[in-house]
Amino acid sequence: MEFETLCLHADDNKKDEWGTLSMPICQSATFVHKGVDVESEYSYSRLSNPTRKHLENTVAKLENGYKAFAFSSGMTAITTSMLLIKPNEHIIATNDLYGGALRLFKNVCEINGIEIDFVDTSNIDDVKKLIKKNTKAIYIETPSNPLMQVTDIKAISKLAHEYNILVYVDNTFLTPYFQNPINLGADIVIHSGTKFLGGHNDTLAGFVVCSNEDLASKVLYYSKTIGGQLSPFDSFLIERGIKTLPIRMDRINENAKALVEYLKEEPKIKKIYYVGLNPSDVIKKQARGFGGMISIEVESESLAKKILKDVKVFQYAESLGGVDSLITYPMLQTHADVPKEEREKRGINERFLRISVGIENIKDLILDLKQAINE
Ligand SMILES: *Cc1c(COP(=O)(O)O)cnc(C)c1O
């Protein structure tokens, strides 16, 4: 089946005896055993739940993984997957990371005894130099948040596997519709399902997709031990979002391209970060679209604040990946916990804004930014 069809029918054989077309919300914490010595598929919803399982099977197929696990947020997914790394082991991570992941790595993992080096993973030689005897994983976000650095997943995987190192890829920004890390060699794919997969800015969710049985059995063990699974209702909502993922991504992709064409001509925009602007060979090779994420640097702090105050169609809100276009101020929101000096060195300053393009009519999006910038 092709991708668009899988979004609807990847797990049809999980449907129930009533023939319900959409997977019902199976709101039960526990399940009645069929007999003392009879194996049943479901016993308790922390282990497995029919609605969640249906969603997990769908996401596993879309990412071409062996198994997917759905969690209550992207951060729960990352935290659970990080339990594969033990104290005194070492990981190498993209330096431009989602703020919450950076906080987890620095303020939890590192304090708990995991060694971490942060580096621009788009430079393979720099990554190679950091590999040590105890290096267990390379954790990448590509494109990265919010500077849109692109890392070559295939090259990193090839390097990592020579040393028996796991490769994690946070695929939130491009989704499996545009990029398939496991096909390029990644071992674990992470998603904030809150973003494009859910797509409606109404539900928190996260995924860990494992490429093989060994990893899947470990993640299953940690997940059932810790909890943090996605609820049946939220599983239903994310599944419903995924049905329209391809058409949403197509529209978002087109809108973002058109918005960048406008931004290029707007004199008060000093810098544009967008992977589709002079796209690198790597992004062209490993992705089928550029997605909907754009960061900009405007001419002054007062203009950045004016835009946030004066937009009417765009909403000034955190998060990304939904049908509604959002603008956020990374300095105050997603990257507030990154030390000022480090933030500024990388260009995340008081003039820096991040845009998540939605599915509105592009004319309204351009007019809205034009008036917020100029009037
Ligand atoms: C939002 C986000 C996360 C965290 O996901 P939550 O669902 O908010 O917990 C992780 N990675 C990326 C790239 C994100 O954008």
PDBQT file of the ligand as one rigid body, heavy atoms in Angstrom, charges set to zero:
ROOT
HETATM    1  C1  LIG A 401       7.506  19.487  20.780  1.00  0.00    +0.000 C 
HETATM    2  C2  LIG A 401       8.705  18.696  20.478  1.00  0.00    +0.000 A 
HETATM    3  C3  LIG A 401       9.122  17.701  21.356  1.00  0.00    +0.000 A 
HETATM    4  C4  LIG A 401       8.443  17.418  22.676  1.00  0.00    +0.000 C 
HETATM    5  O1  LIG A 401       7.146  16.942  22.481  1.00  0.00    +0.000 OA
HETATM    6  P1  LIG A 401       5.921  17.193  23.510  1.00  0.00    +0.000 P 
HETATM    7  O2  LIG A 401       4.805  16.469  22.844  1.00  0.00    +0.000 OA
HETATM    8  O3  LIG A 401       5.717  18.672  23.587  1.00  0.00    +0.000 OA
HETATM    9  O4  LIG A 401       6.310  16.620  24.816  1.00  0.00    +0.000 OA
HETATM   10  C5  LIG A 401      10.236  16.948  20.972  1.00  0.00    +0.000 A 
HETATM   11  N1  LIG A 401      10.889  17.189  19.822  1.00  0.00    +0.000 NA
HETATM   12  C6  LIG A 401      10.502  18.151  18.965  1.00  0.00    +0.000 A 
HETATM   13  C7  LIG A 401      11.262  18.368  17.707  1.00  0.00    +0.000 C 
HETATM   14  C8  LIG A 401       9.406  18.943  19.259  1.00  0.00    +0.000 A 
HETATM   15  O5  LIG A 401       9.031  19.911  18.414  1.00  0.00    +0.000 OA
ENDROOT
TORSDOF 0
